[in-house]
Amino acid sequence: MKAVPEALGTEDHHLAHRVLRTLRDRVTVGVAAHFAAQLPELLWGAYYDGWDSSAVPIKFDREGYVNRFVQEAKVSAEDVPRIVPAVTAVVREHVSPGQLESALEQLPHDIRALLLQPAA
């Protein structure tokens, strides 16, 4: 998904892989699998890399999500409000209508608000 690095103005093509894992671990196995089925084939392996389906969903609040995002995406916490909505917009373009919303419905309101805020 080269659109993610392009949207963020970076050359890091593995960023999309790392970012998608932060959503994967917060939703149920069924939602994660339905979401993965919508991704371009090239991302499937990266999406499932390191996934322990018996340990999800992992419950965390907005602060926990930001911390996990920083760790997984290897970005600073200050960059999260800029990166997260840009990634959400790119993902929305690559999945069926309503699929992203279905996944986001499982998230707490404060995390969903972060993901859906207007891209800077």
C-alpha positions as a Markdown table, in Angstrom:
| # | Residue | x | y | z |
|---|---|---|---|---|
| 1 | Met | 0.0 | 0.0 | 0.0 |
| 2 | Lys | 2.4 | 2.7 | -1.2 |
| 3 | Ala | -0.4 | 5.3 | -0.8 |
| 4 | Val | 0.3 | 5.4 | 2.9 |
| 5 | Pro | 3.9 | 6.5 | 2.6 |
| 6 | Glu | 2.9 | 8.9 | -0.2 |
| 7 | Ala | 0.2 | 10.4 | 2.0 |
| 8 | Leu | 2.7 | 10.9 | 4.8 |
| 9 | Gly | 5.5 | 12.2 | 2.6 |
| 10 | Thr | 7.9 | 9.5 | 3.5 |
| 11 | Glu | 9.9 | 6.8 | 1.8 |
| 12 | Asp | 9.2 | 4.2 | 4.5 |
| 13 | His | 7.1 | 1.6 | 2.7 |
| 14 | His | 6.9 | -0.6 | 5.7 |
| 15 | Leu | 5.1 | 2.0 | 7.6 |
| 16 | Ala | 1.7 | 0.9 | 6.3 |
| 17 | His | 2.4 | -2.7 | 7.6 |
| 18 | Arg | 3.3 | -1.5 | 11.0 |
| 19 | Val | 0.4 | 0.9 | 11.3 |
| 20 | Leu | -2.2 | -1.7 | 10.3 |
| 21 | Arg | -1.2 | -4.0 | 13.1 |
| 22 | Thr | -2.2 | -1.4 | 15.7 |
| 23 | Leu | -5.9 | -1.7 | 14.5 |
| 24 | Arg | -5.7 | -5.5 | 14.1 |
| 25 | Asp | -4.9 | -6.2 | 17.7 |
| 26 | Arg | -7.7 | -4.0 | 19.1 |
| 27 | Val | -10.6 | -5.7 | 17.3 |
| 28 | Thr | -12.0 | -9.2 | 17.5 |
| 29 | Val | -10.7 | -12.1 | 15.4 |
| 30 | Gly | -13.7 | -12.0 | 13.1 |
| 31 | Val | -13.5 | -8.3 | 12.4 |
| 32 | Ala | -9.8 | -8.5 | 11.9 |
| 33 | Ala | -10.2 | -11.3 | 9.4 |
| 34 | His | -13.0 | -9.5 | 7.5 |
| 35 | Phe | -10.9 | -6.4 | 7.4 |
| 36 | Ala | -7.8 | -8.3 | 6.1 |
| 37 | Ala | -9.9 | -9.9 | 3.3 |
| 38 | Gln | -10.4 | -6.4 | 2.0 |
| 39 | Leu | -6.7 | -5.5 | 1.9 |
| 40 | Pro | -4.5 | -5.7 | -1.2 |
| 41 | Glu | -3.0 | -9.2 | -1.3 |
| 42 | Leu | 0.5 | -7.8 | -0.8 |
| 43 | Leu | -0.5 | -6.6 | 2.7 |
| 44 | Trp | -2.0 | -9.9 | 4.0 |
| 45 | Gly | 1.3 | -11.3 | 5.2 |
| 46 | Ala | 2.4 | -8.1 | 6.8 |
| 47 | Tyr | -1.0 | -7.7 | 8.5 |
| 48 | Tyr | -1.0 | -11.2 | 10.0 |
| 49 | Asp | 2.8 | -11.1 | 10.8 |
| 50 | Gly | 3.2 | -11.8 | 14.5 |
| 51 | Trp | -0.5 | -12.1 | 15.2 |
| 52 | Asp | -1.7 | -14.2 | 18.1 |
| 53 | Ser | -5.4 | -14.5 | 17.5 |
| 54 | Ser | -5.9 | -16.1 | 20.9 |
| 55 | Ala | -4.7 | -12.9 | 22.6 |
| 56 | Val | -7.1 | -10.4 | 20.9 |
| 57 | Pro | -8.8 | -8.1 | 21.3 |
| 58 | Ile | -6.3 | -6.3 | 23.5 |
| 59 | Lys | -8.2 | -3.7 | 25.5 |
| 60 | Phe | -6.5 | -0.2 | 25.6 |
| 61 | Asp | -7.7 | 3.3 | 25.8 |
| 62 | Arg | -6.6 | 6.3 | 23.6 |
| 63 | Glu | -3.4 | 6.7 | 25.5 |
| 64 | Gly | -2.7 | 3.0 | 25.2 |
| 65 | Tyr | -3.5 | 3.1 | 21.5 |
| 66 | Val | -1.2 | 6.1 | 21.0 |
| 67 | Asn | 1.6 | 4.4 | 22.9 |
| 68 | Arg | 1.1 | 1.2 | 20.9 |
| 69 | Phe | 1.0 | 3.2 | 17.7 |
| 70 | Val | 4.3 | 4.9 | 18.5 |
| 71 | Gln | 5.9 | 1.6 | 19.3 |
| 72 | Glu | 4.5 | -0.3 | 16.2 |
| 73 | Ala | 4.8 | 2.5 | 13.7 |
| 74 | Lys | 8.1 | 3.7 | 15.1 |
| 75 | Val | 7.0 | 7.3 | 15.1 |
| 76 | Ser | 6.9 | 10.0 | 17.8 |
| 77 | Ala | 3.8 | 10.6 | 19.8 |
| 78 | Glu | 3.7 | 14.2 | 18.4 |
| 79 | Asp | 3.3 | 12.7 | 14.9 |
| 80 | Val | 0.4 | 10.4 | 15.8 |
| 81 | Pro | -2.4 | 13.0 | 15.3 |
| 82 | Arg | -1.1 | 13.7 | 11.8 |
| 83 | Ile | -0.4 | 10.1 | 10.8 |
| 84 | Val | -3.4 | 8.3 | 12.1 |
| 85 | Pro | -6.1 | 10.2 | 10.1 |
| 86 | Ala | -4.0 | 10.1 | 6.9 |
| 87 | Val | -3.7 | 6.3 | 7.2 |
| 88 | Thr | -7.4 | 6.0 | 8.0 |
| 89 | Ala | -8.2 | 7.9 | 4.8 |
| 90 | Val | -5.9 | 5.7 | 2.7 |
| 91 | Val | -7.4 | 2.5 | 4.2 |
| 92 | Arg | -10.9 | 3.7 | 3.5 |
| 93 | Glu | -10.0 | 4.0 | -0.2 |
| 94 | His | -8.8 | 0.3 | -0.3 |
| 95 | Val | -11.7 | -1.5 | 1.4 |
| 96 | Ser | -15.3 | -2.0 | 0.7 |
| 97 | Pro | -17.7 | 0.7 | 1.8 |
| 98 | Gly | -18.6 | 0.2 | 5.4 |
| 99 | Gln | -15.8 | -2.3 | 6.1 |
| 100 | Leu | -13.6 | 0.3 | 7.9 |
| 101 | Glu | -16.6 | 1.6 | 9.9 |
| 102 | Ser | -17.5 | -2.0 | 10.9 |
| 103 | Ala | -14.0 | -2.4 | 12.4 |
| 104 | Leu | -14.0 | 1.1 | 14.0 |
| 105 | Glu | -17.3 | 0.4 | 15.8 |
| 106 | Gln | -15.5 | -2.0 | 18.1 |
| 107 | Leu | -13.1 | 0.7 | 19.3 |
| 108 | Pro | -13.8 | 3.0 | 22.2 |
| 109 | His | -15.1 | 6.4 | 21.2 |
| 110 | Asp | -11.8 | 8.2 | 22.0 |
| 111 | Ile | -9.8 | 6.0 | 19.7 |
| 112 | Arg | -12.4 | 6.2 | 17.0 |
| 113 | Ala | -12.3 | 10.0 | 17.2 |
| 114 | Leu | -8.5 | 10.0 | 16.8 |
| 115 | Leu | -8.7 | 7.7 | 13.7 |
| 116 | Leu | -11.5 | 9.8 | 12.1 |
| 117 | Gln | -10.3 | 13.3 | 12.8 |
| 118 | Pro | -9.7 | 15.4 | 9.7 |
| 119 | Ala | -6.2 | 14.8 | 8.2 |
| 120 | Ala | -3.9 | 17.7 | 8.7 |
